[in-house]
């Protein structure tokens, strides 16, 4: 140990000055870090304050809820699109005419029912009532027209289903 002390003796002052300078640099670095931490704390405090008295966790929870609502809305939109496809194929237009097919029977027990989808595809169902029997006919309709000859009542029912004739005008 004595050998080390005698070896370092001429360098005591430069070593002490170097250590003091290093200590000063460490103090300056700590002071700078402390100022930076305070500045960042201020920024976090301003970010956390929403101006409405809410803290950042409440705001983040609200954003999380909005994300769940967005997912639910997307699911509803998908189901609505599926329903839209189903509705396009379903019967959405209807025309019904009741009439007396034979003069010897009372009441309007015969009918012509036109059921069409949005594109005008479907059928006309006709029932002719007589005292002894009832007959039922079905005629296909494509694009608002039938390939079969239609009776006056069937034409009225088809016109009602297509929106060309109102029930009031069909009754007259």
C-alpha positions in Angstrom: 0.0 0.0 0.0 2.9 2.3 0.8 4.3 1.8 -2.7 1.0 2.8 -4.2 0.8 5.9 -2.0 4.3 7.0 -2.9 3.5 6.4 -6.6 0.4 8.5 -6.5 1.7 11.3 -4.3 2.8 13.6 -7.1 -0.7 13.3 -8.7 -2.9 14.0 -5.7 -4.0 17.4 -6.8 -4.8 16.5 -10.5 -6.7 13.4 -9.2 -8.7 15.5 -6.7 -9.4 18.2 -9.3 -10.6 15.5 -11.8 -12.8 13.8 -9.2 -14.3 17.2 -8.2 -14.9 18.0 -11.9 -16.6 14.6 -12.3 -18.7 15.3 -9.3 -19.7 18.6 -10.7 -20.7 16.9 -14.0 -22.7 14.4 -12.1 -24.5 17.1 -10.2 -25.3 19.0 -13.4 -26.5 15.8 -15.0 -28.8 15.1 -12.0 -30.1 18.7 -12.1 -30.9 18.5 -15.8 -32.6 15.1 -15.3 -34.7 16.6 -12.4 -35.8 19.5 -14.6 -36.7 17.2 -17.4 -38.7 14.9 -15.1 -40.6 18.0 -13.8 -41.3 19.2 -17.4 -42.6 15.7 -18.3 -44.8 15.5 -15.2 -46.3 18.9 -16.2 -47.0 17.6 -19.7 -48.6 14.4 -18.3 -50.7 16.4 -15.8 -51.9 18.7 -18.7 -52.7 15.6 -20.8 -54.5 13.9 -18.0 -56.7 16.9 -17.3 -59.6 17.0 -19.8 -61.0 20.2 -18.5 -64.2 18.5 -17.4 -62.8 17.1 -14.1 -62.2 13.7 -15.6 -58.9 11.9 -15.2 -57.1 10.1 -18.0 -58.3 6.7 -17.0 -61.9 7.7 -17.4 -61.2 9.2 -20.8 -59.4 6.0 -21.8 -62.2 3.9 -20.5 -64.6 5.9 -22.7 -62.5 5.3 -25.7 -62.5 1.6 -24.9 -66.3 1.7 -24.7 -66.4 3.5 -28.1 -64.3 0.7 -29.6 -66.7 -1.9 -28.3 -69.6 0.1 -29.7 -67.9 0.3 -33.1 -67.5 -3.5 -33.1 -71.1 -4.0 -32.3 -72.1 -1.5 -35.0 -70.1 -3.4 -37.5 -71.9 -6.7 -36.5 -75.2 -5.0 -36.9 -74.3 -3.7 -40.3 -73.3 -7.2 -41.4 -76.6 -8.6 -40.2 -78.5 -5.8 -41.9 -76.7 -6.6 -45.2 -77.7 -10.3 -44.7 -81.3 -9.2 -44.1 -81.2 -7.0 -47.2 -80.2 -9.9 -49.3 -83.1 -11.9 -47.9 -85.6 -9.1 -48.4 -84.7 -8.8 -52.0 -85.7 -12.4 -52.5 -88.9 -12.2 -50.4 -92.3 -11.2 -51.5 -92.8 -7.6 -50.8 -95.5 -6.7 -53.3 -99.0 -8.0 -53.1 -102.3 -7.5 -55.0 -105.6 -9.2 -54.1 -108.8 -9.1 -56.0 -111.9 -10.8 -54.7 -114.7 -11.5 -57.2 -117.7 -13.6 -58.0 -116.6 -16.2 -60.6 -120.0 -17.6 -61.3 -123.3 -15.8 -61.4 -125.2 -18.6 -59.6 -123.0 -18.3 -56.5 -123.3 -15.6 -53.9 -120.6 -13.4 -52.4 -117.1 -12.7 -53.7 -115.5 -16.1 -52.7 -113.2 -16.3 -55.6 -109.9 -14.4 -55.6 -106.7 -13.6 -57.5 -103.6 -13.1 -55.4 -100.4 -11.7 -56.9 -97.2 -12.1 -54.8 -94.1 -10.5 -56.2 -90.6 -9.7 -55.0 -88.9 -6.3 -55.5 -87.9 -7.2 -59.1 -91.4 -8.3 -60.1 -90.8 -12.0 -60.0 -93.3 -14.3 -58.3 -96.7 -15.8 -59.1 -100.5 -15.3 -59.3 -102.6 -17.6 -57.3 -106.2 -17.8 -58.4 -109.0 -19.6 -56.7 -112.4 -20.1 -58.5 -115.2 -21.0 -56.1 -118.3 -22.8 -57.3 -121.0 -24.5 -55.2 -119.8 -28.0 -56.0 -116.0 -27.4 -56.2 -113.2 -25.0 -55.9 -110.3 -24.8 -58.4 -106.9 -23.3 -57.7 -104.5 -22.1 -60.4 -101.0 -20.7 -60.1 -99.3 -18.7 -62.9 -95.6 -17.6 -62.8 -94.6 -14.0 -63.2 -91.2 -12.8 -64.3 -90.3 -9.2 -64.5 -93.9 -8.1 -63.9 -95.3 -10.3 -66.8 -96.7 -13.7 -67.0 -96.2 -16.1 -69.9 -99.7 -17.4 -69.5 -102.9 -15.6 -70.5 -104.3 -13.7 -67.5 -108.0 -13.1 -66.7 -109.2 -9.6 -66.0 -109.1 -10.2 -62.2 -105.5 -11.6 -62.4 -104.4 -8.6 -64.5 -105.9 -6.3 -61.8 -104.1 -8.2 -59.0 -100.8 -8.0 -60.9 -101.3 -4.3 -61.6 -102.0 -3.8 -57.8 -98.8 -5.7 -56.9 -96.8 -3.6 -59.3 -98.2 -0.4 -57.9 -100.0 0.5 -61.1 -103.5 0.2 -59.7 -104.8 1.2 -56.3 -107.3 -1.0 -54.4 -110.0 1.7 -54.7 -109.7 1.8 -58.5 -109.5 -2.0 -58.7 -112.8 -2.3 -56.9 -114.6 -0.2 -59.4 
